[in-house]
Amino acid sequence: MTTPDAPHEGDSAARWKTDGVRVVGADRLDPNTAQTPGMDRKAAIDFARVGAKRLWAGTVHIHPDAKTGAHHHGPLESVIYVVRGRARMRWGERLEFVAEAGPGDFIYIPPYVPHQEINASADETLECVLCRSDGEAVAINLDIEPVEKPETVRWIDPTHPH
């Protein structure tokens, strides 16, 4: 079975060598990507580096007791996986909602949702893996006056409500 992006019968093994699996070492991440104040993003997988057309992946580090500026990622969906530390997410038109995530937790951010990542720890770096639904790293910084006390939201999985 072939797909539009897959090699056709008769293609040589050389194509798989140059157009197959890519491994991007931790020491080869690219800091030349869209940045948001308060965080350091590094690209691992994108179009420029590996030819990815429909996704972007990389890392994000937020220093102890630091927070990003408010931003969104345009039409892209984002997934954050917390590796180390405690993430506090604020979101909404005035960042009026808040939730926290720890190591092993996933965070989903729909398109155009204004949000802010906060390192909830005063002494540990927040380390995350970030994936987006396009090969371009879109980050649109916003000038938002946040509400003083956001509302805590506990998400309930509609598929597994208990």
C-alpha positions in Angstrom: 0.0 0.0 0.0 1.3 3.4 -0.9 0.2 6.9 0.2 0.9 10.2 -1.6 3.9 10.8 0.7 5.2 7.2 0.7 7.8 5.9 -1.8 6.4 3.8 -4.7 7.6 0.4 -5.6 10.9 0.4 -7.3 12.3 3.3 -5.2 15.7 2.5 -3.9 16.6 1.9 -0.2 18.6 5.2 -0.5 15.3 7.1 -0.4 14.5 5.5 3.0 18.0 6.4 4.2 17.5 10.1 3.4 13.7 10.5 3.7 13.0 8.0 6.5 13.3 8.3 10.3 15.0 11.3 11.8 16.5 11.4 15.3 17.2 14.9 16.7 19.5 14.7 19.7 18.8 16.8 22.8 22.0 18.7 22.1 20.7 19.7 18.6 17.5 21.5 19.5 17.1 24.9 17.7 16.4 28.0 19.8 15.7 30.1 16.7 12.0 29.7 16.9 9.0 31.9 17.9 9.5 33.0 21.5 7.2 34.3 24.2 8.5 36.4 27.0 9.2 34.3 30.1 10.0 31.0 28.4 12.6 29.4 26.3 11.3 27.3 23.3 13.6 25.1 21.3 12.5 23.3 18.1 13.2 19.6 17.6 10.8 18.7 14.7 9.6 21.3 12.1 9.6 21.8 8.4 13.0 23.4 8.2 14.8 20.8 10.3 13.2 17.5 9.2 10.6 18.4 6.6 7.6 18.0 8.9 4.5 19.4 7.1 1.8 18.9 9.7 3.4 19.2 13.1 5.9 21.0 15.2 7.6 19.6 18.3 10.1 20.9 20.8 10.8 21.8 24.4 9.9 24.6 26.6 11.6 25.6 29.9 10.2 28.2 32.3 12.5 29.3 35.1 11.5 29.0 38.7 8.7 31.4 39.8 8.5 32.8 36.2 5.6 33.1 33.8 5.1 33.8 30.1 3.4 36.7 28.6 -0.2 36.1 27.4 -0.2 34.6 23.9 -2.0 32.2 21.5 -1.0 30.1 18.6 -3.4 31.1 15.9 -5.2 28.2 14.2 -2.9 25.6 15.7 -3.7 23.0 18.4 -1.1 22.5 21.0 -0.3 19.7 23.4 2.1 20.2 26.4 3.5 17.2 28.3 5.0 18.1 31.7 8.3 16.4 32.2 9.5 18.1 35.4 8.0 20.7 37.7 4.5 22.1 38.2 2.7 24.0 35.4 0.0 26.5 36.2 -2.0 27.4 33.1 -4.2 30.5 32.9 -6.5 31.1 29.9 -9.4 33.1 28.6 -10.0 36.6 27.3 -8.6 38.1 30.6 -6.8 34.9 31.7 -9.7 34.4 34.1 -9.4 30.6 34.3 -6.6 28.5 35.9 -5.6 24.8 36.2 -2.4 23.0 37.2 -0.5 20.0 35.8 2.5 18.0 37.1 4.9 15.4 35.7 3.3 13.0 33.4 0.2 15.2 32.8 -0.8 16.5 29.3 -2.3 19.9 28.6 -4.4 20.6 25.5 -4.7 24.1 24.1 -7.3 24.7 21.3 -6.7 27.2 18.5 -6.8 30.9 19.3 -7.2 30.4 23.1 -5.3 33.2 24.9 -3.2 31.6 27.6 -0.2 32.0 29.9 2.1 29.3 31.3 3.3 29.8 34.8 6.0 27.9 36.7 4.2 27.2 40.0 7.5 26.3 41.7 9.8 28.9 43.3 12.8 26.7 43.1 12.5 24.2 40.2 12.6 24.8 36.4 9.4 23.7 34.6 10.4 21.4 31.7 7.9 20.4 29.1 7.6 18.8 25.7 5.4 20.8 23.3 3.7 19.6 20.1 1.6 21.7 17.6 -0.6 20.7 14.7 1.5 22.4 12.0 5.1 22.6 10.9 5.3 26.3 11.6 5.9 27.7 15.2 3.2 30.3 15.5 3.2 32.5 18.7 1.2 35.6 18.8 1.9 37.7 21.9 -1.0 39.6 23.4 -1.4 42.6 25.6 -4.0 41.4 28.2 -4.9 42.9 31.5 -5.5 39.7 33.6 -8.2 39.4 36.2 -6.8 39.5 39.8 -8.2 36.1 40.9 -8.8 33.5 38.2 -11.4 30.8 38.6 -10.0 27.3 39.1 -11.3 24.8 36.6 -11.2 21.1 37.1 -11.6 19.3 33.8 -13.8 16.3 33.7 -13.3 13.8 30.9 -16.7 13.3 29.2 -15.7 9.8 28.2 -14.6 8.8 31.7 -16.5 11.1 34.1 -15.6 9.1 37.2 
